[in-house]
């Protein structure tokens, strides 16, 4: 009886190893594609007249591939691919919210940076004020 369970465990172990290698190769290919797209964005941006539409399109594809990799990793390595749909959504939806959080924090940080650099608080304005000292008061003048 021990031999039967060992054979079953060995077959199950081989199936798991094949699944891991399949995941490795899928993630490897997606990463190589993302790297190629990233390098093409870099070289297109180095041209004299880069196409902003093409760059934006390639960046969108990179984002989509990155999300696909993230959900594939959740599916394989968190073992959610074999679970019921509701459990998958309970993990997947917060992952999408995390992407929204990143976008919102970047937008708010940029807004804060732009508001902070107004004429009332920017360095060039302060340096301009420091370059023109207030004239000294003469005797008999009031503040």
ABEGO torsion letter per residue (X at the ends): XAAAAAAAAAAAAAAAAAAAAAAAAAAAAAAAAAAAAAAAAAAAAABABBBAAAAAAAAAAAAAAAAAAAAAAAAAAAGAAABBAAAAAAAAAAAAAAAAAAAAAAAAAAAAAAAAABAAABAAAAAAAAABBBBBBBBGBBX
